[in-house]
Amino acid sequence: VFVDMMLGVFETLNAWYKPYWFKNRVTIEGLEHITNAQAQGKGVLLLGTHSTLLDAGGYVCAQYFEPDVVYRPQNNPLLDMLIYRCRGTIYKAQIDHDDMRGLIRHLKEGDA
């Protein structure tokens, strides 16, 4: 768990501050399903584990389509501001985890 946590910290920092590190190192399988659904005006709900590649995976996805993210505000206001600002460079929108109406609205608008 500790090894994965540290990998996640460094991968997140790469996604925020050195995103070009991922160029030509990753691929997405099944991307056509997302692009086809969005071309039809349908929203796409992507589910993932809260593990090492959360923001790194978001950055990779952002190279192919504009993803939104659902997040939980941090208890520490300074940390929350830092994370929110850094994720703002990756995601099209950041939806509070308590804002299910906002999530549904984004899905109805065809977002992922």
Beta strands, then each sheet from edge to edge (+ up, - down):
strand 1: 69-71
strand 2: 94-96
sheet 1: 1+ 2+
end
